[in-house]
Amino acid sequence: MSEHVLLDGKKILIVDDEEDILENLEELLEMCQVVKASSFEEAKNLLETEPFDMAILDIMGVDGFGLLKIANSKGIPAVMLTAYAFTPGNLMRSVKEGADSYLPKEEMADIAEFLDDILVAHKKGKNPWDPWQKKLPSSYFEKRWGTALRDKDENFWETFKAIIKARKK
C-alpha cells in the first residue's frame, strides 16, 4: 500500500496529447489503475463506456473542457492539468464548469497529494477546492501571471472564491 491510501486501486483516466506526460503521470500514480488516452475521441469513448474514479484532463490538444462536460455527466471527479492553457480565464472556467481542481503541469510531481485531497473532500462532503486554495494560494498565481491580473480585474480572486463557495460539495 502506498502512503496515498485513498488512491490505492482507484481507476484513473489520464488524457493528454503528450506521451511523456502520460508516462510521467502513470509513474506518479503507480498505486492506481491508470488508463491513458491521447485524443478527445479515445477519451470520450472511454468515459462513455467504462467506470472511472477520477479523470485528469489536459485542456489544449484534447478538448479538455468537452471531456469535463462528459465526466461531470457521469459523476466522475475531474482535474484540469495544463501548461500552455494556464491562464486566469481557464482557471475560472474550470471552476464554473465543474472541475474539482486546476493544476499547472509544473506541479505534477504532487499530483497524488492533490488527488488524495479531492477524494477526502468528496468522502467528507466538502468542497474539493478548499485544500487546493491552501496549497496553491493566489500569491502562487500572481507570481506566475504577475500583478497585471490584479490590476486588470481587481475582483478576480473575490469572484473566484465566491464561485468556489457557491459550488455544491
Contacts in CASP RR format, 6 or more apart in sequence:
PFRMAT RR
TARGET T0000
AUTHOR 0000-0000-0000
METHOD contacts of the structure
MODEL  1
MSEHVLLDGKKILIVDDEEDILENLEELLEMCQVVKASSFEEAKNLLETE
PFDMAILDIMGVDGFGLLKIANSKGIPAVMLTAYAFTPGNLMRSVKEGAD
SYLPKEEMADIAEFLDDILVAHKKGKNPWDPWQKKLPSSYFEKRWGTALR
DKDENFWETFKAIIKARKK
1 8 0 8 1.000
1 31 0 8 1.000
2 8 0 8 1.000
2 30 0 8 1.000
2 31 0 8 1.000
2 112 0 8 1.000
4 31 0 8 1.000
4 112 0 8 1.000
4 113 0 8 1.000
4 115 0 8 1.000
4 116 0 8 1.000
6 116 0 8 1.000
6 119 0 8 1.000
6 120 0 8 1.000
6 123 0 8 1.000
7 29 0 8 1.000
7 31 0 8 1.000
7 32 0 8 1.000
7 112 0 8 1.000
7 115 0 8 1.000
7 116 0 8 1.000
7 119 0 8 1.000
8 31 0 8 1.000
8 32 0 8 1.000
9 31 0 8 1.000
9 32 0 8 1.000
9 33 0 8 1.000
10 32 0 8 1.000
10 33 0 8 1.000
10 53 0 8 1.000
10 54 0 8 1.000
10 119 0 8 1.000
11 32 0 8 1.000
11 33 0 8 1.000
11 35 0 8 1.000
11 50 0 8 1.000
11 51 0 8 1.000
11 52 0 8 1.000
11 53 0 8 1.000
12 29 0 8 1.000
12 32 0 8 1.000
12 33 0 8 1.000
12 34 0 8 1.000
12 35 0 8 1.000
12 52 0 8 1.000
12 53 0 8 1.000
12 54 0 8 1.000
12 55 0 8 1.000
12 56 0 8 1.000
12 115 0 8 1.000
13 35 0 8 1.000
13 36 0 8 1.000
13 37 0 8 1.000
13 43 0 8 1.000
13 46 0 8 1.000
13 47 0 8 1.000
13 50 0 8 1.000
13 52 0 8 1.000
13 54 0 8 1.000
13 55 0 8 1.000
13 56 0 8 1.000
13 76 0 8 1.000
14 22 0 8 1.000
14 25 0 8 1.000
14 26 0 8 1.000
14 29 0 8 1.000
14 34 0 8 1.000
14 35 0 8 1.000
14 36 0 8 1.000
14 37 0 8 1.000
14 55 0 8 1.000
14 56 0 8 1.000
15 36 0 8 1.000
15 37 0 8 1.000
15 38 0 8 1.000
15 40 0 8 1.000
15 42 0 8 1.000
15 43 0 8 1.000
15 55 0 8 1.000
15 56 0 8 1.000
15 57 0 8 1.000
15 58 0 8 1.000
15 62 0 8 1.000
15 64 0 8 1.000
15 67 0 8 1.000
16 22 0 8 1.000
16 25 0 8 1.000
16 38 0 8 1.000
16 56 0 8 1.000
16 58 0 8 1.000
16 62 0 8 1.000
16 81 0 8 1.000
17 38 0 8 1.000
17 39 0 8 1.000
17 58 0 8 1.000
17 60 0 8 1.000
17 61 0 8 1.000
17 62 0 8 1.000
18 58 0 8 1.000
19 38 0 8 1.000
21 58 0 8 1.000
21 81 0 8 1.000
21 105 0 8 1.000
21 108 0 8 1.000
22 36 0 8 1.000
22 38 0 8 1.000
24 108 0 8 1.000
25 34 0 8 1.000
25 56 0 8 1.000
25 108 0 8 1.000
25 111 0 8 1.000
26 34 0 8 1.000
26 36 0 8 1.000
28 108 0 8 1.000
28 109 0 8 1.000
28 111 0 8 1.000
28 112 0 8 1.000
29 111 0 8 1.000
29 112 0 8 1.000
29 115 0 8 1.000
31 112 0 8 1.000
35 46 0 8 1.000
35 50 0 8 1.000
35 52 0 8 1.000
37 43 0 8 1.000
37 46 0 8 1.000
37 62 0 8 1.000
38 62 0 8 1.000
39 62 0 8 1.000
40 61 0 8 1.000
40 62 0 8 1.000
40 63 0 8 1.000
40 64 0 8 1.000
40 66 0 8 1.000
40 67 0 8 1.000
43 55 0 8 1.000
43 57 0 8 1.000
43 62 0 8 1.000
43 67 0 8 1.000
44 67 0 8 1.000
44 70 0 8 1.000
46 52 0 8 1.000
47 55 0 8 1.000
47 67 0 8 1.000
47 70 0 8 1.000
47 71 0 8 1.000
47 74 0 8 1.000
47 76 0 8 1.000
48 70 0 8 1.000
48 74 0 8 1.000
52 71 0 8 1.000
52 74 0 8 1.000
52 76 0 8 1.000
53 76 0 8 1.000
53 77 0 8 1.000
53 119 0 8 1.000
54 76 0 8 1.000
54 77 0 8 1.000
54 78 0 8 1.000
54 79 0 8 1.000
54 115 0 8 1.000
54 118 0 8 1.000
54 119 0 8 1.000
55 67 0 8 1.000
55 71 0 8 1.000
55 76 0 8 1.000
55 77 0 8 1.000
55 78 0 8 1.000
55 79 0 8 1.000
56 78 0 8 1.000
56 79 0 8 1.000
56 81 0 8 1.000
56 111 0 8 1.000
56 115 0 8 1.000
57 64 0 8 1.000
57 67 0 8 1.000
57 68 0 8 1.000
57 71 0 8 1.000
57 78 0 8 1.000
57 79 0 8 1.000
57 80 0 8 1.000
57 81 0 8 1.000
57 99 0 8 1.000
58 64 0 8 1.000
58 81 0 8 1.000
58 82 0 8 1.000
59 65 0 8 1.000
59 80 0 8 1.000
59 81 0 8 1.000
59 82 0 8 1.000
59 84 0 8 1.000
59 85 0 8 1.000
59 90 0 8 1.000
60 82 0 8 1.000
60 84 0 8 1.000
60 85 0 8 1.000
64 80 0 8 1.000
65 93 0 8 1.000
65 97 0 8 1.000
67 78 0 8 1.000
68 78 0 8 1.000
68 80 0 8 1.000
68 94 0 8 1.000
68 97 0 8 1.000
68 98 0 8 1.000
68 99 0 8 1.000
69 97 0 8 1.000
71 77 0 8 1.000
71 78 0 8 1.000
72 78 0 8 1.000
72 97 0 8 1.000
72 98 0 8 1.000
77 100 0 8 1.000
77 118 0 8 1.000
77 119 0 8 1.000
77 122 0 8 1.000
77 128 0 8 1.000
78 98 0 8 1.000
78 99 0 8 1.000
78 100 0 8 1.000
79 99 0 8 1.000
79 100 0 8 1.000
79 101 0 8 1.000
79 102 0 8 1.000
79 103 0 8 1.000
79 111 0 8 1.000
79 114 0 8 1.000
79 115 0 8 1.000
79 118 0 8 1.000
80 90 0 8 1.000
80 94 0 8 1.000
80 99 0 8 1.000
80 101 0 8 1.000
80 102 0 8 1.000
80 103 0 8 1.000
81 103 0 8 1.000
81 104 0 8 1.000
81 105 0 8 1.000
81 108 0 8 1.000
81 111 0 8 1.000
82 90 0 8 1.000
82 102 0 8 1.000
82 103 0 8 1.000
82 104 0 8 1.000
82 105 0 8 1.000
83 104 0 8 1.000
83 105 0 8 1.000
83 106 0 8 1.000
86 104 0 8 1.000
86 105 0 8 1.000
86 144 0 8 1.000
87 145 0 8 1.000
88 141 0 8 1.000
88 145 0 8 1.000
88 149 0 8 1.000
88 153 0 8 1.000
88 156 0 8 1.000
90 102 0 8 1.000
91 102 0 8 1.000
91 141 0 8 1.000
91 160 0 8 1.000
92 156 0 8 1.000
92 159 0 8 1.000
92 160 0 8 1.000
92 163 0 8 1.000
94 102 0 8 1.000
95 102 0 8 1.000
95 129 0 8 1.000
95 160 0 8 1.000
95 163 0 8 1.000
95 164 0 8 1.000
95 167 0 8 1.000
96 163 0 8 1.000
98 167 0 8 1.000
100 118 0 8 1.000
100 121 0 8 1.000
100 122 0 8 1.000
100 128 0 8 1.000
100 129 0 8 1.000
101 114 0 8 1.000
101 117 0 8 1.000
101 118 0 8 1.000
101 128 0 8 1.000
101 129 0 8 1.000
101 132 0 8 1.000
102 132 0 8 1.000
103 111 0 8 1.000
103 114 0 8 1.000
103 136 0 8 1.000
104 144 0 8 1.000
107 114 0 8 1.000
107 136 0 8 1.000
110 135 0 8 1.000
113 135 0 8 1.000
114 131 0 8 1.000
114 132 0 8 1.000
114 135 0 8 1.000
117 128 0 8 1.000
117 131 0 8 1.000
117 132 0 8 1.000
117 135 0 8 1.000
118 128 0 8 1.000
118 131 0 8 1.000
120 126 0 8 1.000
120 131 0 8 1.000
121 127 0 8 1.000
121 128 0 8 1.000
121 130 0 8 1.000
121 131 0 8 1.000
121 169 0 8 1.000
122 128 0 8 1.000
125 169 0 8 1.000
126 169 0 8 1.000
127 164 0 8 1.000
127 165 0 8 1.000
127 167 0 8 1.000
127 169 0 8 1.000
129 164 0 8 1.000
129 167 0 8 1.000
130 164 0 8 1.000
133 161 0 8 1.000
133 164 0 8 1.000
138 157 0 8 1.000
141 149 0 8 1.000
142 149 0 8 1.000
142 150 0 8 1.000
149 156 0 8 1.000
150 156 0 8 1.000
150 157 0 8 1.000
153 159 0 8 1.000
END
